[in-house]
Amino acid sequence: MLRVDVSIEAEEDIDEITDYTARTWGWRQTDQYLAKLEDCFGLLVRNPSAGRRCESIRPGLHRFEIGKHVVFYIPYPRELLIVRILHQQTIPAKSRFEE
């Protein structure tokens, strides 16, 4: 099974999601949403092809919608790299995905 690796940018995205959700909806909702993200990562590890390809943004990039967010990831032979987790209203610019 693949292991999950989360980029620094994706970790920052999770922090922002946590802060916003806690301020707006409270900690109970925050915990539920973070659990959904964790479940999503598990699904993607088991089935990396579940998302849609986003080759126009970055080679090998996939996207998977979860709640109001889009998880961008790259499946590698031994790991699944979570690149970013952006709100669905955010139109990704190529610069957000450069290494």
Stockholm file with secondary structure:
# STOCKHOLM 1.0

chainA/1-99         MLRVDVSIEAEEDIDEITDYTARTWGWRQTDQYLAKLEDCFGLLVRNPSAGRRCESIRPGLHRFEIGKHVVFYIPYPRELLIVRILHQQTIPAKSRFEE
#=GR chainA/1-99 SS CCEEEECHHHHHHHHHHHHHHHHHHCHHHHHHHHHHHHHHHHHHHHCGGGSEECTTTSTTCEEEEETTEEEEEEECSSEEEEEEEEETTCCCCGGGGCC
#=GC SS_cons        CCEEEECHHHHHHHHHHHHHHHHHHCHHHHHHHHHHHHHHHHHHHHCGGGSEECTTTSTTCEEEEETTEEEEEEECSSEEEEEEEEETTCCCCGGGGCC
//
